[in-house]
Amino acid sequence: MISKLDSRTAFAIWLAPLLALFLLLSIFNAACAPKTPVTEPPVTKPPITQPPTEQPSAPPTLPSQPTQWSADGVITDKEYTKTKSFGDYEIYWTGDDQYIYIGMRAKTSGWLAVGIQPGTKMKDADMVMGLVSDGKVSIFDFFCVGDYGPHSPDIELGGTNDILEFGGQENEGYTIIEFKRSLNTSDKYDLPITKGTNKIIWSYSLDEQSTKKHVSRGYGEIDL
Ligand code: HEM
């Protein structure tokens, strides 16, 4: 019995340093084990804010010329800023500091016209008449000398032809004439077109001859 206890004691005495050594090694190992790197949360820097740049508060500058005007006898919605309808006669226009661009459209294969007329009837009206005949476009810079005519080309009265560009088309019973003119010409047979309201007369004929009377005519205003 004693010898059996002794052998157990001896075993325990022998085992104890081993256990102690194992324990020490474990502690040492734990202490020296590579540590998971401590990652710092990414530093989020506040965005660098520039003081707001001063935006121009002025309204956008509109082009001084209509961007897509062309005297091709086709009226598109980019060409003119204003329009008025007088039954089967329509007028479209836009202006800048120097020029006026006009489009006329009427239910006719004859001539169509517009006149600057601050007064009444036809006398002293500054008229522009256009027509398309066999695909050829003609335009006339007229001045009317009497209440109901006659109107004569400015050049025959000693003035000048001041239509700078023009064009037209006849299509499906309608004729379109487009033209460009200076707001102020140096011709005394042209009336100035002013900023604000300009009184006009308009008319169209079913005939292609510029001396044949209109079938429809009237008064109106165009404003720039
Ligand atoms: C072939 C050329 C023309 C002839 C022979 C002619 C003839 C006449 C005649 C006889 C009248 C009075 C009868 C009526 O009221 O219908 C008249 C009126 C009128 N015409 Fe013409 N015209 C001609 C061109 C024009 C043109 C090109 C315009 C416009 C751009 C025009 C605008 C007017 C207007 C507004 C009236 C009404 C005047 C009023 O208040 O009494 N005419 N025209």
Residues whose N, C-alpha, C, O or C-beta is under 5 A from the ligand:
A	BS01	HEM	A113 V114 G115 K121 M122 M127 Y148 G149 I201 W202 S203 S210 T211 K212 K213 H214 R217 G218
